[in-house]
Amino acid sequence: MDERKRMLVKGAAAGAGALAAAAWVAWSNGGIQTTEYELAVPRLPRAFDGVRIAQISDLHNAELGHANARLLKRLHRVKPDFIAITGDLVDSRRTRVDVGMHVAAQAANIAPVFFVPGNHEARLREYPQIVSRLKRAGVTVLGNASVSLRRGGERIVLLGLTDPVFRRPYPRGATPQIIDAQLADVLVRAGIEPGAEHAPCTVLLTHRPELLAVYAARGIDVAFAGHAHGGQVRLPAVGPLFAPSQGFFPKVTAGVHTLGATQLVVSRGLGPSVVPLRVNNRPELVVATLRCADDSL
């Protein structure tokens, strides 16, 4: 093979490699992964056995398809009974409020939607307007609040926490204490005494996954969180590299984590972080099916 042909072959190989890399990056950042979990919940009332909760977290203004059509189609396909949005629907650095509001409003046409704000919403002067728009769209905003969900004469209590960054000034080292105080207050106002024999089953929506010990100490049955972005970059044999509030090589970035009787579901999120690139970490839609413990596999 002469030199000209070698150069053409090398150029073609390099071009093919570049196209493959571009396709992989596009898939890693735009190819939605649906992750399903089945959780055995000891205190779950029989009437709620099989209830499906879809979780949207950390959208950060991302558009997965035109007007998020692919995300909304996927959400419709999983047939949730409830939809939980666990913060950072809007990105404070690249603020495009309409993107997140459209997703929330369309999701409310699929199933009842419950929203808790994340640290990015806490930075936005527009947050009061965001709350108003969410409520007009039929979304229930749970900022340090609770609501009872009823079926067949039985109930579970859905609790929601506001991110600690809403505290002004925000003392970074006090995050566990702030969240614990907020959760304690929400439980009191809901009439729930942790550890009481007949306390109702509790499902917590929060932005912060690193505080599992706080949620467990307050007797939460199931919690949903985001914020960690799956570690942003996930490497084989290494795992996630970095997560907000956890630093390098974080431990709580995805999946189901258990402490005592508390199960924490952590979403890898849907959108980008400060670095607008996800590596081995596709956008994730989480669906959790809750089961009475004696009916679980």
ABEGO torsion letter per residue (X at the ends): XBAAAAAAAAAAAAAAAAAAAAAAAAAAAABBBBBBBBBBBAABBAAABGBBBBBBBGAGGBBBEBGGAAAAAAAAAAGBABBBBAEGABBAABBBAAAAAAAAAAAAAABBBBBBBBAAAAABAAAAAAAAAAAAAGBBBBBGBBBBBBBGGBBBBBBBBBBAAABOBBBAAAAAAAAAAAAAAAAAAAGBBBGBAABBBBBBBBABAAAAAAAAAAGBABBBBBGAGGGGBBBBGAEBABBBGAEBGBABABEBBBBEABBBBBBAEABBBABBBBBGBBBBBBBBBBBBAAABX
